[in-house]
């Protein structure tokens, strides 16, 4: 059974961070944590026993990173992590999120965001270049596109 735990920013620990690093490529994770760790307001982890199988964060009316272990995709973990984050941000007038689009056009977060009522605002070429010096999809400096999504709250 998968359990979900919120970790408020002051309690957001290094163990969860390093467990989450294992879920994504290390170049991305190192850049993300280096540039954004201090901004995180709250993080959620999905656990299968003691194993971290999903992880997501929010910062200032923004859905930040979300990662689900490849072996656990397709079971609603990303949906549940997004639900938890949206509940946390329910007082925001609008919420933004960035979705990572790989060079082959694959975007794992796009469908999830659209299912929750987010609308595509614009595409940002080379968005990840500054935070990801080695991209496993691009070879060297990252040229992946980000899609900026916005959701206006009722």
N, C-alpha and C positions, 0 to 999 in steps of 0.2 A: 504494500500500500504506500502510495506517495503522500508525504506530509509536506505542508508549506509553513514556513516560518518567516515572519517579518523581523528585520534587524535594523532598528533605528540607527541613525548615523553615529552617535557617540559610542554605540556598542558594535558597530560594524568592524569585525575583527579580521586579522590577517589570515586566520585559518580559512574562513569562507572565501577570502580573496584568492588564496592560492589554490583551493579546491576548484574555484571557478576558472582559473587560468588553464586548468587541464581540459576544460570543455571547448576552448577556442585555440586558434593558433597562437603561439607564444609571442610573436611579433606584434600582433594586434593587441593582445592582452597587456603586454608591457607598455605599449603606447597609451592605451586606454587608461590604465591605472595611473600611469605617470601624470597624465594630463587632466584626469577627471575625478580621481578618488576624493579629493577635498570638497568637491561639489555635491557629492551624493548625500541626499537627505534621508533616504531609507533604501534598504535592499531586501529582497525576498529570495529565499532559497527553497528549492524543491528537493526533498530527500527521499531516497529509497533506502530505508534503514539509516546507516551512517554515511551513505554515499551521496554527494551532491550531484543531482542529475539535471538541475535547472537553476538559473540565477537571473535576477532582473533588478534594475535600479530606477530610481526617480531622482530628479533634481529640479527644483524651482519650476513647477508646472511643465516639466519635460519628462517624457518616458525616455530613459537612457538605454543602456545596454540590456539586452535579453539574450540568453543563451540556453539551449536545451541540448543535453548530451545526444549525439547521433543515434544511439541505441534506444532512446526514449522519445524520439520525435513521432508525431502522429497519434499521441495518446492524450492530447488536450492540456499538456503541461504549460505550453506557451500561452494558451488561451487563459488558463487559470492564473498564471503570473500576471498577465495583462489585466485581468479583472481585479486582482488585488491592488495593482498600481493605480488603476482608474478610481477605485474606491478611495484610496489615499489622497488622490488629487481632485476629489469631487468639488472642492471649494474654488478651484481655478475656473476662470471664465473661458479660457481656451487652453488646450494642451497641445504641445508639439512633440514630434518624434522624428527621428532620422532612421531611414531604412537603408541597409547596405545592399547595393546591387553589384554583383560580381561581374567580371568581364563577359561571361556567357549569358548575361541577362537574368540569372537566377537571383531572386530576392525572397528570402525566407520570411521576412517580417511584413512585407507589403500586404499580403492577403490577410494576415492577422489584423493589421491596422485598419484595413478597409472594412473588415467584418465588424469592427467596433465603431464604425462611423467616421473614421479619419478620411480626409480628402487630400489628395496630392496637391501640394502648393507649387513646388518646383523641383527640378533636378540640379544637383550640384556636382559638376565634374571635378575629379581629383580632390574631393573633400577629405579623404583619409590620408592624403599624401604627407601631411605634417606629423601625424601621429603613428604612422605605420611605415617604417623605413624598409621593411622586408615583407612583402605580401606573398603569400603562398599561391595566389591566383595570378598575380602580375609579374612575379619573378623578382623584381627589384622594388624600387619605390612604388607605392600603391597608386594606381590610376582608377580604382573602383569609384563608381558613382554613388552618391547619397541621394535619396529622395526625401525631401522635407514634407511631412504630413502634418495637418492641422485638424483638430477636432474642437468645435465650438460647443460649449456646454449649454444646455437649455436654461 
